[in-house]
Amino acid sequence: MTDYTDLIMVLGTGVLFLAFPAMVGAFSRGAPPRAAMLAIFAGGCMIVYANSSRPGGYSLAEMPDLVLRVITGA
């Protein structure tokens, strides 16, 4: 189960990271940022789920190692 929570944490962080350019683009066009808000909600839910599923949670210092571990599959 830890492997999946690691993957969910990395995907949630990526979705949250990509939501901000979408929000800026929507605001610059004068459109409501509906897709960006949905992405922020989904990414936030993924991060909360992964953090609550792992005993002790995740720390900010271990995120780079976590991303590399998920990408390389080690």
C-alpha positions in Angstrom: 0.0 0.0 0.0 2.9 2.3 0.6 3.9 2.3 -3.1 0.4 3.5 -4.1 0.4 6.2 -1.5 3.8 7.4 -2.7 2.4 7.5 -6.2 -0.7 9.3 -5.1 1.3 11.9 -3.3 3.6 12.6 -6.3 0.6 12.8 -8.7 -1.3 15.1 -6.3 1.7 17.4 -6.1 2.0 17.4 -9.8 -1.6 18.2 -10.4 -1.5 21.0 -7.8 1.7 22.3 -9.4 0.1 22.4 -12.9 -3.1 24.0 -11.6 -1.5 27.4 -11.0 -0.5 28.2 -14.6 -4.0 27.2 -15.6 -5.4 29.6 -13.0 -3.2 32.4 -14.2 -4.2 31.7 -17.8 -7.9 31.8 -17.0 -7.6 35.0 -15.1 -5.6 36.7 -17.9 -8.4 35.7 -20.4 -11.0 37.0 -18.0 -12.6 33.6 -17.7 -13.6 31.9 -14.5 -10.9 29.4 -13.5 -13.2 26.4 -13.2 -10.7 23.8 -14.5 -8.0 25.2 -12.3 -10.1 25.1 -9.2 -11.1 21.5 -10.0 -7.4 20.6 -10.3 -6.6 22.3 -7.1 -9.4 20.4 -5.3 -8.3 17.1 -6.8 -4.6 17.6 -6.1 -5.3 18.7 -2.6 -7.5 15.7 -1.9 -4.8 13.4 -3.3 -2.2 14.9 -1.0 -4.4 14.8 2.1 -5.3 11.2 1.4 -1.7 10.1 0.9 -0.5 12.0 3.9 -3.2 10.5 6.1 -2.7 7.0 4.8 1.0 6.9 5.7 1.9 6.5 9.4 3.7 9.7 10.3 2.8 11.4 7.1 5.3 13.0 4.6 7.8 15.8 5.3 8.8 18.4 2.9 12.4 17.3 3.2 11.7 13.8 1.8 9.7 15.0 -1.3 12.7 15.0 -3.7 13.7 11.4 -2.7 10.0 10.4 -2.9 9.7 11.8 -6.5 12.9 10.0 -7.6 11.8 6.8 -6.0 8.4 6.9 -7.7 9.9 7.8 -11.1 12.7 5.2 -11.0 10.5 2.5 -9.4 13.2 1.8 -6.7 
